Structure formats: structure tokens, C-alpha cells
Amino acid sequence: MRNTLGDLNNHLFAQLERLSDEELTGEKLVDEISRAKAVTSVASQIIANGSLVLDAIKIADDKLNANTTIPKMLEG
């Protein structure tokens, strides 16, 4: 499966590495900072969505006392 939370983690660390490039200056640095803001904004929404799904599973599990499986989107 593609696009797991593990993939997101890899993307975030790759973005951090790009921002840490000391040779990146001027407009290229500004562009990378803008890209980083967009990436973190999307990442925050993905994490919030995953958290919501996990909370829903916990509630359902508590209410139904049933075995539940972890959704694919939360596999990492």
C-alpha cells in the first residue's frame, strides 16, 4: 500500500533535510520554505484525520467490545 503514515514520516524528514541544506539561499530558500509550509499543512491534516479514525475505533471498540482491525491508512 502507498501513502502510509510511514511514508508521511519519510516525506517530512526529506523536507527537513532540504531545509537544512546550507547551500540553499535566496529565492530558492524562500521557495523551499514555502514548500515546507504547504507540506506541513497537508501533513497536519493527514495526522488529524488518522487521529480521528483512531479515536472512532477506540470508541467503537469500547462500546461494542469487539475486535477491530487497524485501517490501512494507519499502517506505517
Number of C-alpha atoms within 10 A of each C-alpha: 7 10 12 15 18 13 13 17 13 12 15 16 12 12 18 12 10 16 17 10 10 8 10 14 11 8 9 11 16 13 13 16 15 11 14 17 13 12 15 14 11 13 17 12 11 16 14 12 14 16 13 12 16 15 12 12 17 14 12 14 14 11 9 10 10 9 9 11 8 10 11 12 15 16 13 13
